Amino acid sequence: MVICDNCKTENKIGAKFCCECGQKLLFQSNKKIKLTNNEYEEFYREKANSTNVVLINVLSISESLNNTGISYEMASFIRKKLKNEKNQLLKILEKFNSVYPPNIFVNVHENFISATKDLLEGIIEFCNALKLGSQEHMDKGGFLAEWAGSKYTKSIDEFINIINNP
């Protein structure tokens, strides 16, 4: 939980404003927040769901690029879409770097961060490929996205295993 400096109300992790007084929350500083097991479970599920949406979008873009010749207008549109997905991932990564996970979730946390970085690299490769018109870079971007997907699956499996076998 994040405590409001103004009214001392507990707020949900990730909230930007206090739910009681509306004060801007300042937890996004360099201070990391230590979460309980239950808080981390909620935090992880929310961020994993958001990241899976990005991963699915990137993989579908990868699939469509491999199957079609693409116009300049379409490449510009896809670059813009990928940039939005990249910004989403950067926000998720920032949130993950702002918390200390409970001890039992340390490996899950590190695997999730690693997978997110791989997916970001895949997006950067796609953008470079679209700029250069390079199928080789598109393939590399697709590979990195798929690799990130397998790492996400591993971190989700680990997470579920911990939850089911406390």
BELFENVEN-V50431 format. One line per field, one symbol per residue. phi: phi as a letter, one per 40 degrees, with the letter a starting at -180 (. if undefined). burial: 1 if it has 24 or more other ideal C-beta (glycine too) atoms within 12 Angstrom, else 0. A space follows every 10 residues. Layout:
phi: ???
burial: ???
This chain:
phi: .bccccbgcc bcdgccbccc bgcccbcccc ccbcbcdccc dcdcdccccc cccccccccc cdccccbbcb ccccccccdc cccccccdcc ccccccccbc ccdcbdcddc cccccccccc cccccdcccc ccgbcdcccc ccccccccdc ccdcccccdc ccccbc
burial: 1101000000 1011100100 0000101000 0010100011 1011001101 1101101110 1100100000 0000100110 1110110110 0110110110 1100100110 1111111111 1111111011 0000001101 1111111110 1100110110 010000
